[in-house]
């Protein structure tokens, strides 16, 4: 079972959820936080009145009928300084500090196959005018269940773009997990161009992506070990080509704890 989370405080979230409600017929399955729970095949759509970043331990608050989901998907806006129209997916958590929700030094379990499958479906829809991309691991909330953010951005114009939201909804309804070798990715920029290329051209399936700004933080050994554990069936790590000194240092520490390096 996959639990999809709509926030009434997020216009892009509501836009994506509205498209989901229009595309297929949903059954009502009780209430959660005063809102209807909707069911379609293995999907459950719930609505919350808080922003996603503040939904700490949401998986523990779900009713018994929704307990232990295979995946939690936060339907969310994306806000980027570039302002470029973007459809994105990313894992969540914090390798060190936690300025935007979650817990310090803790990453939420990732779902590499579902992230790759969703982006593959989105690319197949050929969303005109939008970039389809991974983002690096960042921000909260903290959950124990595998979780990803599924986003529409980067400005208010895109948040209200019904066609873009429909592409996201269609891909979500059609996607299957795209299996491969699950890895931890170290280094690179926030929008992960090398990760995008690797997933398209190889069988590598990054779970968490620690970007350059993450590697430059004070990541302790326990946080690094937790990052590896947060990638299911992790086969090793990939070091970004042309890595920085901080990224090489992080890779050396992964070597020291017995994590294999995998060539991209």
Secondary structure by P-SEA (a helix, b strand, c coil): cbbbbbbcccaaaaaaaaaaaaabbbbbccccccbbbbbcccbbbbbbccccccccccccccccccccccbbbbbbbbbbcccccccccbbbbbcccccccccccccccccaaaaaaaaaaaaaaccccccccccccccccccccbbbbbbccccccccccaaaaaaaaaaaacccccccbbbbbcccccccaaaaaaaaccccccccccccccccccccaaaaaaaaaacccccbbbccccccaaaaaaaaaaaaaccccccc
